[in-house]
Amino acid sequence: MGGPSTVEETHDFLKNLFSDNDLIPLPFQSILAPYIARRRTPMIEKQYADIGGGSPILRYTQIQGEGMAKLLDELHPDTAPHKPYVAFRYARPLTEETARQMKADGVTRAVAFTQYPQYSCSTTGSSLNEIYRRGKSGEFGQDISWSVIDRWGTHPGFIEAVAQNIEAALAKFPASTRSETVILFSAHSLPLSVVNRGDPYILEVSASVSAVMERLGQSNPYRLVWQSKVGPSKWMGPQTSDALKGLARLGKKQVILVPIAFTSDHIETLYELDLEYVKEARELGIETHRSESLNESPVFIRALADIAAEHLPYQMGLRCPGCVNATCGQQKDWFSRGGR
């Protein structure tokens, strides 16, 4: 999704987000999206101000991409040079800006590498739809060959990087009570209407959690919980906040929050987890620490290089059984033909 690098960019980010029918289908979207964005902008601007004046996601994504490309140059000189481009869905650099740059650079071979570890039609699907629309119209150039990395939530390098950060967080608790610490894996939630049409996100996040706990030797009690619900419709639960209240009621005193579906710090980690949920947990009498995001982790950056070097089509060709988005089918067909 990206994030506004400055507070002043917040409104445009929100307007782009609420205008995306793949992410948030709304009636009369062209009218409602600007209205909702205007209503929410003051509150979200304050949140970005509270975390330092904007989102750091672009900086971390650039660090990760540049580190990945450097490793690929060293490990796979036959396909060098490798160059990373960032194409955010709702914040600068937007896909259209990146397309112009790639065309100017004369790129002829590209890999669309989602930075959502787990696939959802609402997130990865929306970004690939945008690449498809602009690719089909020639905005990236006429002679460019595409392939896709659409999910990688159980890749051993990703799992190792997450597990190492959890171990560092666990070390903050006394050795005598460390094994009693509850690990709460928190992921961005989805509306149940999306889940019920066959979106694979819930299953794939669950698979990531299972792989991490296997790597940790099932060392602690754990649960998968969900955050960032928006609007009145029913979303996947339990919500992270409700889970913390429930753990307090059960007498649990130690918790680690793990951002399992985010690879870089941004508003959901720095504000929602750090400033809201950690504070709430401590008020409930629970000592709480957050596992660090992957950010500049060398283990994670090496994983990105390995994924890019070995990438396979995975589940790219299968639409959700309940899919009603015609663009999704056209996009998958377009990528299957290398962007032709």
VMD Tcl script that draws the C-alpha trace (Angstrom):
set ca {
  {0.00 0.00 0.00}
  {2.80 2.39 0.86}
  {2.31 5.27 3.25}
  {2.56 9.06 3.24}
  {6.19 10.06 3.74}
  {5.02 13.38 5.22}
  {1.92 14.36 7.16}
  {0.87 16.61 4.29}
  {0.54 13.62 1.95}
  {-2.03 11.91 4.21}
  {-5.16 13.12 2.41}
  {-3.98 12.00 -1.02}
  {-3.01 8.60 0.42}
  {-6.47 8.14 1.97}
  {-8.27 9.32 -1.15}
  {-6.34 6.82 -3.28}
  {-7.02 4.05 -0.75}
  {-10.78 4.62 -0.49}
  {-11.02 4.99 -4.27}
  {-9.71 1.46 -4.85}
  {-12.65 -0.80 -5.64}
  {-10.43 -3.89 -5.30}
  {-9.65 -3.02 -1.68}
  {-12.82 -1.31 -0.46}
  {-15.80 -1.70 -2.80}
  {-18.18 1.17 -2.09}
  {-21.43 2.30 -3.72}
  {-20.99 5.63 -5.51}
  {-17.25 5.28 -4.92}
  {-16.23 8.39 -6.85}
  {-18.36 10.47 -4.47}
  {-17.93 8.57 -1.21}
  {-14.14 8.05 -1.41}
  {-13.21 11.77 -1.34}
  {-15.80 12.38 1.38}
  {-14.48 9.59 3.63}
  {-10.89 10.71 2.99}
  {-11.69 14.28 4.06}
  {-13.46 13.07 7.21}
  {-10.62 10.77 8.26}
  {-7.67 12.99 7.30}
  {-7.38 15.05 10.56}
  {-7.35 11.92 12.75}
  {-4.85 10.05 10.56}
  {-2.64 13.15 10.20}
  {-2.37 13.26 14.00}
  {-1.38 9.58 14.08}
  {1.37 10.14 11.51}
  {2.55 13.17 13.48}
  {2.69 11.01 16.61}
  {5.01 8.49 14.94}
  {7.46 11.11 13.76}
  {5.83 13.01 10.91}
  {5.14 10.36 8.28}
  {5.57 6.72 7.37}
  {9.08 5.19 7.14}
  {7.88 2.46 4.79}
  {9.43 3.96 1.65}
  {12.85 4.26 3.29}
  {12.78 0.66 4.53}
  {11.45 -0.67 1.23}
  {14.28 1.07 -0.62}
  {16.85 -0.34 1.81}
  {15.42 -3.84 1.38}
  {15.26 -3.56 -2.41}
  {18.77 -2.17 -2.78}
  {20.17 -4.82 -0.45}
  {18.37 -7.55 -2.39}
  {19.66 -6.26 -5.75}
  {23.23 -6.06 -4.46}
  {23.09 -9.67 -3.30}
  {21.57 -10.79 -6.61}
  {24.40 -9.06 -8.50}
  {26.94 -11.00 -6.42}
  {25.17 -14.37 -6.39}
  {23.76 -14.32 -9.93}
  {26.05 -12.21 -12.14}
  {24.59 -13.88 -15.25}
  {21.38 -11.84 -14.84}
  {23.03 -8.69 -13.45}
  {22.64 -5.80 -13.12}
  {19.51 -5.99 -10.97}
  {17.65 -2.79 -10.12}
  {14.83 -2.41 -7.58}
  {11.85 -0.15 -8.26}
  {9.19 0.70 -5.67}
  {5.58 0.88 -6.88}
  {3.21 1.78 -4.05}
  {-0.52 1.44 -4.53}
  {-1.71 4.57 -2.70}
  {1.35 6.72 -1.92}
  {4.30 8.03 -3.87}
  {5.97 6.56 -5.78}
  {2.72 5.35 -7.33}
  {2.72 2.60 -9.96}
  {2.21 5.16 -12.72}
  {5.34 7.09 -11.65}
  {7.39 3.89 -11.49}
  {6.11 2.83 -14.91}
  {7.39 6.06 -16.45}
  {10.80 5.56 -14.82}
  {11.10 1.94 -15.96}
  {10.14 2.94 -19.49}
  {12.72 5.72 -19.49}
  {15.34 3.25 -18.24}
  {14.54 0.87 -21.09}
  {13.66 -2.10 -18.85}
  {12.89 -5.24 -20.86}
  {12.64 -7.85 -18.06}
  {10.68 -7.26 -14.84}
  {9.52 -9.23 -11.83}
  {6.43 -7.96 -9.98}
  {7.51 -8.87 -6.42}
  {4.73 -8.31 -3.90}
  {5.87 -7.15 -0.48}
  {2.80 -8.68 1.12}
  {4.12 -12.10 2.25}
  {0.60 -13.57 2.14}
  {-1.74 -13.17 -0.84}
  {-5.08 -11.39 -0.75}
  {-7.15 -10.19 -3.68}
  {-7.58 -6.93 -1.77}
  {-3.86 -6.20 -1.49}
  {-1.54 -8.14 -3.80}
  {-4.42 -8.62 -6.24}
  {-5.13 -4.90 -6.38}
  {-1.46 -4.05 -6.98}
  {-1.16 -6.63 -9.76}
  {-4.37 -5.33 -11.33}
  {-2.80 -1.86 -11.42}
  {0.39 -3.18 -13.04}
  {-1.74 -5.06 -15.56}
  {-3.81 -2.01 -16.47}
  {-0.74 0.18 -16.98}
  {1.29 -2.58 -18.60}
  {-1.44 -3.38 -21.10}
  {-1.57 0.27 -22.15}
  {2.20 0.35 -22.70}
  {3.11 2.66 -19.82}
  {6.04 0.43 -18.80}
  {7.21 0.15 -22.41}
  {6.25 -2.07 -25.34}
  {8.93 -4.77 -25.11}
  {8.93 -5.73 -21.44}
  {8.59 -9.35 -20.24}
  {6.94 -9.89 -16.85}
  {6.84 -12.61 -14.22}
  {5.31 -12.54 -10.74}
  {6.19 -13.40 -7.15}
  {2.74 -13.33 -5.63}
  {3.26 -14.90 -2.16}
  {6.06 -16.20 0.03}
  {4.70 -16.41 3.57}
  {6.37 -19.72 4.43}
  {9.77 -19.11 2.82}
  {12.44 -20.35 5.28}
  {14.35 -17.05 5.22}
  {11.25 -15.03 6.05}
  {10.32 -17.44 8.83}
  {13.86 -17.31 10.25}
  {13.91 -13.50 10.27}
  {10.56 -13.32 12.09}
  {11.60 -16.03 14.57}
  {14.87 -14.27 15.42}
  {13.00 -11.05 16.22}
  {10.57 -12.96 18.45}
  {13.48 -14.56 20.30}
  {14.96 -11.10 20.90}
  {11.62 -9.92 22.32}
  {11.28 -13.01 24.51}
  {14.71 -12.30 25.98}
  {13.26 -9.14 27.56}
  {11.29 -11.30 30.00}
  {12.82 -13.10 33.01}
  {14.10 -16.58 32.16}
  {11.97 -18.03 34.95}
  {8.69 -16.92 33.35}
  {9.68 -16.65 29.68}
  {7.89 -19.82 28.63}
  {4.61 -18.41 30.01}
  {4.72 -15.43 27.62}
  {1.85 -15.44 25.14}
  {2.85 -14.70 21.54}
  {0.12 -12.78 19.72}
  {0.63 -12.75 15.96}
  {-1.25 -9.70 14.72}
  {-2.20 -9.30 11.05}
  {-4.32 -6.79 9.17}
  {-7.88 -8.10 9.19}
  {-10.19 -8.68 6.22}
  {-13.97 -8.25 5.88}
  {-15.73 -11.60 6.16}
  {-17.35 -10.94 2.79}
  {-13.86 -11.18 1.24}
  {-12.95 -14.25 3.27}
  {-16.18 -16.02 2.31}
  {-15.63 -15.67 -1.41}
  {-12.50 -17.81 -1.10}
  {-9.69 -15.31 -0.52}
  {-6.60 -17.31 0.61}
  {-5.18 -14.65 2.97}
  {-6.44 -16.13 6.26}
  {-5.07 -19.57 5.37}
  {-1.72 -18.15 4.28}
  {-1.25 -15.99 7.38}
  {-2.09 -19.05 9.48}
  {0.56 -21.03 7.57}
  {3.15 -18.33 8.35}
  {2.28 -18.46 12.05}
  {2.48 -22.26 12.10}
  {5.90 -22.21 10.40}
  {7.27 -19.62 12.84}
  {6.08 -21.61 15.85}
  {7.58 -24.77 14.38}
  {10.91 -22.93 14.05}
  {10.60 -21.76 17.68}
  {9.98 -25.34 18.82}
  {6.41 -24.56 19.94}
  {8.10 -22.81 22.87}
  {5.19 -20.62 23.98}
  {1.40 -20.38 23.92}
  {0.26 -18.36 20.92}
  {-2.72 -17.06 19.01}
  {-3.37 -15.37 15.68}
  {-5.34 -12.14 16.04}
  {-6.41 -9.35 13.70}
  {-6.11 -5.59 13.65}
  {-7.08 -2.46 11.67}
  {-10.80 -3.10 11.21}
  {-12.50 -0.24 9.34}
  {-16.23 0.42 9.07}
  {-19.36 -1.33 10.41}
  {-19.23 -4.58 8.42}
  {-18.14 -7.86 9.99}
  {-14.38 -8.53 9.85}
  {-12.17 -11.46 10.74}
  {-11.56 -11.72 14.49}
  {-10.67 -11.72 17.25}
  {-9.41 -8.16 17.11}
  {-6.03 -7.63 18.78}
  {-7.51 -5.27 21.35}
  {-10.22 -7.78 22.34}
  {-7.64 -10.56 22.60}
  {-5.57 -8.49 25.03}
  {-8.63 -7.89 27.21}
  {-9.37 -11.61 27.15}
  {-5.82 -12.54 28.14}
  {-5.96 -10.09 31.05}
  {-9.20 -11.72 32.18}
  {-7.45 -15.11 32.04}
  {-4.66 -13.82 34.25}
  {-1.90 -13.68 31.62}
  {0.86 -11.23 32.54}
  {3.32 -11.35 29.63}
  {2.65 -10.85 25.91}
  {4.66 -10.33 22.74}
  {2.96 -8.68 19.77}
  {4.25 -9.90 16.40}
  {3.41 -8.08 13.12}
  {3.29 -11.24 11.00}
  {1.86 -9.76 7.77}
  {3.94 -6.55 7.69}
  {7.57 -6.44 6.56}
  {8.37 -2.81 7.45}
  {7.39 -0.41 10.17}
  {4.50 1.87 9.29}
  {1.39 3.25 10.96}
  {-0.06 -0.18 11.86}
  {3.07 -1.09 13.83}
  {4.34 2.26 15.08}
  {0.96 3.69 16.07}
  {-1.61 0.91 16.34}
  {0.61 -1.71 17.96}
  {3.16 0.46 19.79}
  {1.06 3.41 20.94}
  {-2.40 1.88 21.24}
  {-2.18 -1.83 21.99}
  {0.99 -1.87 24.09}
  {-0.38 0.99 26.19}
  {-3.75 -0.74 26.53}
  {-2.11 -4.01 27.56}
  {0.00 -2.35 30.22}
  {-3.08 -0.64 31.62}
  {-4.60 -4.14 31.88}
  {-1.59 -5.30 33.91}
  {0.14 -7.15 31.06}
  {3.83 -6.53 30.41}
  {3.98 -6.28 26.64}
  {6.77 -6.00 24.10}
  {6.54 -5.87 20.32}
  {8.70 -8.03 18.13}
  {10.68 -5.75 15.81}
  {9.61 -5.39 12.19}
  {11.94 -6.82 9.56}
  {13.08 -3.39 8.33}
  {16.87 -3.70 7.79}
  {17.22 -7.36 8.86}
  {20.06 -8.93 6.84}
  {18.39 -12.32 7.19}
  {15.23 -10.93 5.61}
  {17.07 -9.13 2.83}
  {18.89 -12.36 1.99}
  {15.50 -14.10 1.93}
  {14.23 -11.54 -0.60}
  {17.23 -12.25 -2.83}
  {16.66 -16.01 -2.58}
  {12.95 -15.64 -3.37}
  {13.67 -13.45 -6.39}
  {16.29 -15.87 -7.70}
  {14.13 -18.98 -7.28}
  {10.66 -17.60 -7.93}
  {7.90 -19.84 -9.22}
  {4.37 -19.04 -10.40}
  {2.84 -20.48 -7.20}
  {-0.95 -20.10 -7.07}
  {-1.01 -17.16 -9.45}
  {-3.36 -18.69 -12.00}
  {-6.26 -19.55 -9.65}
  {-9.03 -17.02 -9.02}
  {-11.14 -17.14 -5.86}
  {-14.17 -19.42 -6.32}
  {-16.44 -16.47 -5.60}
  {-14.50 -13.93 -7.67}
  {-16.66 -11.33 -9.41}
  {-13.84 -9.03 -10.54}
  {-13.31 -9.38 -14.29}
  {-10.00 -7.48 -14.13}
  {-8.56 -10.18 -11.86}
  {-9.02 -12.86 -14.53}
  {-7.65 -10.64 -17.29}
  {-4.65 -9.73 -15.13}
  {-3.79 -13.36 -14.41}
  {-4.01 -14.25 -18.08}
  {-1.80 -11.28 -19.00}
  {0.91 -12.21 -16.50}
  {0.75 -15.88 -17.55}
  {1.74 -14.73 -21.03}
  {4.67 -12.69 -19.69}
  {2.82 -9.42 -19.97}
  {1.90 -9.90 -23.59}
}
mol new
graphics top color blue
foreach p $ca { graphics top sphere $p radius 0.5 }
foreach p [lrange $ca 0 end-1] q [lrange $ca 1 end] { graphics top cylinder $p $q radius 0.2 }
display resetview
